[in-house]
Structures are given as structure tokens and as C-alpha cells.
Amino acid sequence: IPGPAGGGRDAAGAADNAMEGGAQQSSLWEPPEQDGGPGERDGGEGLPEVKRSQPLFINGSSRQLPQEEPRASSLPSIPNPFPELCSPSNSPILSSPTLGQGPPREGTSHVVKVFGEDGACRSLEASAGTTARQLCETLVRRTRALHDHSWALVELHQHLALERCLEDHESVVEVQSSWAPGADSRFVFRKNFAKYELFKSNASLFPEVMVSSCLEANKSMAHSELIQNFLNSGSCPEVQGFLQLREAGRKVWKRFHFSLRRSGLYYSTKGTSKDPRHLQYFADLTESNIYYVTQGKKLYGTPTEFGFCIKPHKVRSGVKGLKLLCSEDEQSRSCWMAAFRLFKYGMQLYRNYQQAQGRLSQPPWIGPTPLRSVSDNALVAMDFSGCTGRVIENPSEVLTAALEEAQAWRKKTTHRYSLPAACHSSPLSAAIHRTQPWFHGRISREDTQQLIGRQGLVDGVFLVRESQRNPKGFVLSLCHLQRIKHYLILPSEEEGRLYFTMDDGQTRFADLIQLVEFHQINRGILPCKLRHYCTCVAL
């Protein structure tokens, strides 16, 4: 075998001839006629040695490369002077150039395109091990958004009307590599307040009627305590209930009683019978992903709007192989989706939640500290009556301070931000709310419900918009008990000053900012406090 210098010379000759054309490339196979060839330098029989010089095959066909790979691996490492002709990797050692096959390799950079809710796109470079949480943190830094754990990366298949929120530990590149070539699939960066809601309000998320079998087996344990024990152990309670199932290859939907057990998802072929003879195994959740169906009635003819889909990993495109289900209401669908996540990820899901909570205690990367957090956990009662402020820890004193502040808000007639006197002719007072992230301008009622639904049907999710029926009024849209309610905000004028009210003037506010901040602390006439505002960031 020729030495490294001879091999490098043959590789250089191959590269030069490849550039000059196919007519000269055939001369690579001719024996050298002058001194200095690798065969003569090694001492005779130059022709056989040249034929065994394997670097000549670096620009060969793809069929010859796998044949030479085992032989090259048995040889000592040969420095390659033309790595770009051999492999797109940065390694200076000869290697197999086959790429794009199988799962993504560690250390390789991939381009990931992420879309915003406004349709704008941003391309990011990510390694094979980049998780959804790491990518979200990068986007939060670049968009200068308020850092919290509610930002999420959503996998969206537009042609199938399917979407799901990626878990924090999932590999973005691995998910992207599972998409079919040319499919209308994308990542969307947006808020998802319901991502960890199962660890906050677990009792309401798992109704007693859907976990009745677990309650019967643990009669001495309360409902909330039972669910909390399941979550702490990283296991899923046995969930049961009726679902509409679309038969394979048909557009007919039938109602079956489903049960999620430790061994998988089953449905009964005879009413609610739990007899093993009547239970039919339905799907392997560990080898599938669970998606929300966004346009079920239009594409699949679902009986209700609360559809979801079990998509096996082997199904890359098309409707064939999808297992379509439909629940009767949003509470039932939320319970099934939460149970599926617990069943598939178990303790990993709880660790993601704990890590997200831990990140909240860390200071933000950039920008000043926000004046007010949107989380109830970050709101504390303060007393500023003395020279310095103090935190009120006594619950009864907190309640008294809240009532006193509520009365003070009602009596205020001057602007808290030292603005000019508020009146209908003041352009600053009329437009100051437009700078707030919770204000969405003139969007329709339907678009509002879709936006809140996408960002999570959690108590306290809200936005403020212009009223379509009243040109001078506004609407506060609020989610409570997984339903979206709309409250009309009307302007009123008294003694030349403009106020806003939702209760016929009993509680008046100088502007919409004052109204929103009041209801972030006090419930008022609303069914719950304002906790999370819907926002869209520009990528």
C-alpha cells in the first residue's frame, strides 16, 4: 500500500482530473510513465500498486462507496488533503460520505425554521440534541419577550389540521426529521398556559366520574389527594369515559366506552363492560403522538369540535393510519390529553415542570425587572405607609389591605401616571392602552376565541379588544372553567373627565391600564382574577 504522500498525490490527481472533464478522468487508470510515481518510489511493480490506491475512488459512484467503507476502516487513518470532496463533515480523516439516512447525528448542525403566530419565519441553527425548551429560550432572548415557562414550541401539520405542544425534553431535530418530505408541517412559537396546568389544578382536570375506578379502589382517600399521589409518583390514573371513534376507511363515527390502563388504551365492544372478552386493544401510546384536531368538522366530519388524534410514529403523511377520536366537551378532552401525556412520559413530565418552576426564580437574561408579574405566585401584598415598604405576611391583614385598595381605586379621579386630565379629546389618554401586550385592537369574536383556545383554556387567560358593535367601547375576553366569556367596557363622562366601566359606573377607571391592573389583584365583577394575557411576538 502506498504511503501517505503517495495516497495524497493520487487524491490530488483525482481532484484535478475531475475538474478538467470526463475525457481526462480516464487517464487516472493509466500507469505512470515517468519517475516519481508511487509504485516506482516503493520499489517496483508500480502498476498493481496504483490499482490498489483507494483514494482514486473518493469521487466515485454511490454504489462503490459502501463497498470500500469496510476496507478503509481496516487501514490506518490517512490524512485527506481534500475533505470537501470526500465528506461534508469537518473531519480530516477519510470517512463515508453517506448522509441524510437514519436519525440525526450528534455534533451535526441542522436548520430549524420556526414560525410566529403572525406567519413570520425565523431560521435557527440547532444541533441534534437541542430540546424544545432550549429553542424556546433562544427565541425568548432574541424577541426580548417576558421570560416564563408558558412559552412553547408547537408542532403543526396544516394539511391534516393537527397540532401538539412539544414537551420540554423533546429533540427538535428528531421531530423535524420525522416529517414527510414536502409536507406542510412547521414549528410555531407561542404561549401555552395549559402545558403544566395538570400539576396546578389536577382535581378539576381529572373529574371524579372519569377516575371512578381509582376512587373505588381507594375509598379512604379523597379525590384531590388520590390524583396528587398519582402525579407525585409519575404515574397515570385509570381514566374511562365515552368517546366517538371514526371507523377506519369510513366517515362513520360510533360511540364506545374507552379505558386507559397501565397496559394501554382499550375500548369495550359491549357497552361499559370491563370483561376481558369485550375489551379491544386500541393503540400503543408509547409509539404514538397525541394531537389536537383543529378543524375536525371540516376535514373529518367530527360530531363535535373537541376532537383529537393518535398518530403512530410510522405514519408520516396522509390520513391513513390516523386514529381519530372525539369527546363530548372540552373538559373531557383535556382529561384524556393530560392522561395520555402522563402515560407516555411519566416522571419526566414532572421533572420538566420542576425545572420550569426553578427557572422562574432565576433573574431574566435581559431587560429590566417587569413592574408586575402575570403569575399569582409572584404577587405579594406590600405596605408602603411607612418610610420603607414591607411585605404583609398576615393573611387577615392582606385581606384588609386589598379591601382598602379596592375602595381607593373606586374613589380615584386623577390619573395615576400624572397624565393630563382625561377627556374624550385627549389623544394620549385614548391611545395609551395600545402599547400594552394584552391589547389586540380590532379582532373579531371568533378570532379571539381561537387565540385564547390556542394559548390554553386556563382560568384567568384574557385579552382586551375593540368592540365591533359599539365603536367607542371595548371588550374584555376572559377564560373561566374552559369557557370564554366577553365583558363589555363602556366609556362614561362625568365633569368633563372620561372613565371606563364594566358595571354601569359603579367602579370607574381612568383608562384601560387601570382597569386591567385592578382586576389582576381584585376579582371585582369577574368570575376570576386576570392571570395571563394573550400575546403574540414578532419573530
N, C-alpha and C positions, 0 to 999 in steps of 0.2 A: 504494500500500500504506500503511495507517495506520501512524503512528509507534509507538514502544514504549509510550507512555502509552495510546494508543487500543487497542492489542492487549491490554495488561494489563487495561483496563476490560472488553473483551469477554470475556476469560477469567474475570474475576471474576463477570460476569453469568451466564456458563455454569455456574459452580460454584454460585451461589446458586439458580438455577432447578433445577439437578439435585437439590438438597436439598429443594426445595419440592414436587416432584412432576412427573409427566409432563404434567399439564394446562398448567402454566405453562411447561414447556420449549419448547412450540411457539411461544411469544411471542418466542423468540430470533431467529426468522427474520423478524419483522416489522420494517419500517424504523422508526427513531426519529422520534417526533412532536414532540419539544421540542429546544430548543437544547442544545448541549453534546455532541451525537453526534459520533462520529469522522468521519463524512462531511462534516458542515457545518463542522467545525473545519478540515478540509483544504481547504475552499473549493468547495462544490457537489458535485452528483451523489453524495449520501450513500448512496443505495440500492445502486448497484453496488459501492461500496467496502465496505459492510457484508457483502455476499455473498462478497467476496474475503478477508474477515478470517478466516484459517485457525484461530486459536486456538479458535473455536467447536467444532472437531472433536476436542478433546482427550478428551472423554468419549464419542466416537462408537463405532460397532461396530468389531470387529477387522478386518473386511473393508475398511474405509475407511482404516485406518492405513497399511498398506503403500503405498496409492496416494498418500498425502500425504507419505510419507517423502522421496522424491526431490525434491519441491518445497520441502520445508522445508530440505533440505541446501543448496539453491541460494540461500536467503535468508540475510541476516546473522543472527548469533546474537541471539535475543530473550530477555531475562530473563523467566523464568516465575515468577509470584508463587505458584503452586500446584503445586510439583513433585510432591507426593504424588498429585495427580490425573493426572499425565502419565506418570510413571515411578517405579518403586520405587528407582531409583538416587538418589544424593545430588547429582547434577549439577543446577545451577540453570539449565541450558540445555535447551530443548526437545529431546527425543530420542525415538526409537522405544521403546515400552514392551514390545516382544515379548521375553519371557524364557523360559528353560527349553528352548530349542532349541539343538542342537549341543553342542560341548564347553564345559566351564565357562570363564568369562572371568576374566582376571587382575584382581585387586583386589576380587573379589566374595567375600563370606563365605558359607561353607556349614557346615551342621551335620552332623557325623560322629558316629555312635554306635559306641562300642567296648564289647565285652563281655569280661568276665573268664572264667576257667575255672569259676568258681562260678555263672555265669549273671547276675551283677550287670552293670549297664549304666551307662556314663557318656557324656554328650553333650559334644562338644568343638566349638568354632568354628574352622574352618580355611579358609585361602584356597585358591585354585585351584592354587597352586604348592606346597602343603605336601606334603612327602615322607613316606614311611613312617618313615624314621629320625627326622625332626623330631617326628612324632607320638609315637613311642616314647619319645623323650627327655622330652617333656612329661608323659607318663604315669609315667615313672620318677620325675620330680621330685614329682609330686602324690601318688604312692603311697609315696614315701620308700623305694623299693627300692634294692638294691645296683646301682650303675651298671656295666654291662658291655655288650659288643656282642652278647650272646646274646639280648637281648630282641627280639621280632619281632612284626609285625602279620600275622595270618593271615586270608586271605580264605576264608570258609566258606560253602558252598552246602549247607544241610542237606537240602533236598528232593532233591538229586542225589547226596548223600554225597561231595562233592568239597571239597578244601581245598588251599591252596597258601600258601607264605610269600611275602609281598611283598618284592621287593628294596628295598634302602635308598633308591634313587633314584626309585622309582615314585611317581607322584602319587596320593595317597589319594582325592582328589575325583574324579579321572578314572576310577579303578577303580570307585568307587561309582556314578558316572553310567552305567557300562556295564551295571548290573544292571537286570533287567526290573522294571517297577513291580509292587509287591505280592509279589515273590519272597521266599522265606525265606532271604535272604542277609545276612551280617553280618561285621564285623571282630572278631577275637578277639586279645587282648593276652596273650602268653605267651612262655615261653622256647623257643628253638630252637638247641640247641647244635650242630646239624649244618649250620647255614647256611653257614659258611665252612670246614667240615672238608675240603673238596676242596683247599684251599691248605695244609693242615697234614699230612694223611696221604694224599697223592694217589696213591702207589704202590699202596696197598691198596684205594683206591676204584676204580681202573681196573685190573682183573685182566689178566694177560697174555693170557689166552685171548680177551678181548673187544677187545683192541687189537693182535691178532697181525699184521694187515696193516701197521700202522705199524712194528712191530718188524722185519718182513721188509724193509721199505724202508730201515730204518736199523739194519742189523745190527751196526755198530760202536758203537752207543750202548746203554747199559744201560736197563733198563725204567724205573727211577725218574728217571734223567736225561732220558729222552725225554719223559716226562709233564711234568716240571718245565719243559722248554723250551716245550712247548705252553702251559702256564699263564702263563709269563712273557711270551709273545707275545700272549696274549689270544685264542688260537685253540683249537679243539676237536679232539682226535684222532679218527680214524675208528673208530667203535665198531660192533661187529657181534655178533649173537647171536640166539638163537631167542626168539620171543615168541608168546604166544597172542593172536589177533585175533578180535574179535567181528564177525561179518558184519553189514552194515547191514540193519536191519529184521528181523533174526532173532536168536534166542537161541543160535545155534550158535557155538562157538569153534573156531578152526582154528590150527594151529601153522605159523608162517612164519619164515623167516630174514630178519632186518632188518639194514640197514646205514645208518648215519648218515654222510653225506658232506658235503662243502662245499656241494653244491647242494641238499641236503635229505635227507629220510628216505625210504628205499626198502625194499621187500621183494621177495624172489625168488619167482617163481611155480613154480620148478623147483629144489627142494632148496636147496643153498647156492650155486647158480650165480651168478656175478657178470657173466655175459654181459648186455650192454645189452638184448638181446631178452627176457630173463627178468626184468629189474628193473622194478618197477612203482612209480611215484611215489606216496607215501602222504599226506604232509601238508606244509603250509607252516608251519614252526615260527615264522617271524618274525611271522606274523599270527595266532598262537595262544598260548594259555597252557597250561601243563602242570600238572595237578592229581594229587594222591594220591586214590585211591578208598578210602574208609574202611569202607564196608560193601558190598564188592563181591559177596560170595556171596549176600547177602540181596536186593540190588536188581538186580544184573546177572548173577548166576549165574556168577561168575568161577571158573575151575578152582582157583586158589589165592587166598591173602589178599594177594598182592603186586601189586595192580592199580594202574594209573594211566591218565590220560585226557588226550587232546589236545583242547582245546576252542577252536575258532576264535572270533575276536572277533565275528563276525557272529551267532553262536549266543548268544542272550540268555537263553533259558529252554527247558525241555524237554529230553528225551533225544535228540531228532532232531538229527543233525549232530555228535554226540559221537563221537570215535574212541577206543574202549575197547581197552586193551591189558593184558596180564597177564604177569608174569615168573615164573620158577620159584622164585626165592628173593629174600631182601631184598638181598643183595649185588648181584645183577643189576639189581634195580630202582633201587638207589642209584646205580649206574653210569650207567644210562640217564638218570635225572633230572639228575645232575650234568652229563652231556654235553649235554643239552638246554639247560640254563642257560648253559653256555659258548657253545653255538652261537648262542643268541639275543642274549645281552648282551655276550659277548666281553670286551674290555678294561675295560668299565665295571664288570664284576663284580669284577675285580681291584682297580680303584680304590676300590670300596666297601670291600673288605677292608683295604686300606692305610689308608683313613680311619678305619675302625673300630679298627685297631691304634693309630693315632695318638691317638685319643680316650682309650685306656686309660692313656696316660702323663699325661693331664691330671688335676688333682685333682677329686674329686667336687664336685657343686654344694652339697650339704647334708650335714649329719651328720658324725660323727667318722670317722676312717680305720678301716676294718674291721681287726679283730685278725688275721684270716687270709684271704687271697685264695683263691678256689676255682680259680685258674688255676696250672698248674705253672710258667708263665713268671714269675710273681710270687713264687714261693717261693725263698728263698735260705738257705744254711746260715750260721748265726751261732754265734759262740763268745763265751759270757758268763762264762768262767772268770776273766777279769781284772777290773780296775776298770770298764772300759767294754766294750761289745760291739764285735765286729768281724765283717766278712763274710769267710767262708772261701772263697778262690778256688781253692785247690789241689784238684783232683778226688779225689786219693787221701786227702787229709785230710778231705774231705767224706764219703767213704765210711766212714772210720774213726769220724767223729763220729756218723754215722747208726747204725752198729752199736752204739756205746756207748749212744746214746739208746734204742735198742730194748731193750738189756739193762736199762737203768734203768726203762723202763716195766714190764717184767715183775716187777721186784722191789718196785715201789711198793705200799704197803699203806695209805697215808694219802691223803685226798682233796686234790687239788692246789689246790682253791679254798677250803681252810680251812673246809669244811663239817663238821657234826657227824659222829660216827662212823657210817659207812654200815651200815645193817642193814635187815632186812625191815620193821621197824616205823617207819622214818624216812620221813615223808611227803615231805620235801624231796628226799631222795635218789631216791625213787621217781618223782617228777614233774618233775625239773629238765629232762629231755630234751624235755618237751612244749613248751618255749619255743623250741626250735630250728626253723629253717625246713625242715630236712631230715626232720623227724618228721611223719608223716601220719596217725598214730592208727590206728584200726581200719578199714582199707580192704582190700578183697578182693585176691586174687592177680590176678584178671582186670583189675580197675581199675588195679592197679599197672602191669601190662604196657602197658595203654593209655596211661597217663600218661607213662611213660618213652618209649613209642613216639612220642607227640605232641611231646615236648620234645627228641627227637633220639636215635637209636640210635648213640651215640658212646661209645667206651671210657671208663669211669670215671663215667658218669652213674648216680646212686644215690639211694635214699631208705631210710628206716627206718620200719617199721610194726609194729603189734602182730600177734602170731601168732594165727591163727584156730583152730589145732589145740591149741596149748599156751597156756593162759590166762596163764601167768606169763612166757612167752617173747616174743621179738621176732624180726623178720626183716629182714635187710639185703638189699635187692634191688639188683642191680648189672648194668649192661650191659657186655658184653665181646664183641668180634667180632660185633656186631649181634645178639647173643642176650642175653636177660635171665636171670640166674641168681639164685637165692634161697638165702641162708645163714641158718641158724637161730642165734639168740643166746639162750643159756640162762643163767639166774641160778644161781649156786652160792654156798654159805655156808661160811665157814671161820673158826673162832674168833669167832663172833658177828658177823662182817662179811660183807656181801653183795657179790658180784662178778659180772661178766658175762664170758662167754667164748664163743668160736666153735670152739675146738679142744680140747674136753674138759678145760679147766682148765690147759692148758699156758701160755696167755697170758691173764692176767686183768686186768680193768679195773674201776675203782671205779664207773663209770657209763657210760652210752651216749655221752656227750660225749667222754670219754676214749678210748673205742673208736674213734669216728669220726675224731678228730683224729690218733690214732696211724696209722690206715690212710690218711690223707691224705699222710703222709710215708713210711710203710713199706707195702709190699705185703702182708707177712705171708702168710697162707694164701690170700689172694685172687689172682685172675689178673692184676689190675692195681690201681693206686692209685685211691683215691676222688678224682675230679677235680671233678665238677659235681653239685650236689644239685638234685633236682627241687623246685621251689617254686611255689606259687600265691599271687598277691597279690590283695587285695580292692580293687576299684575303688570 
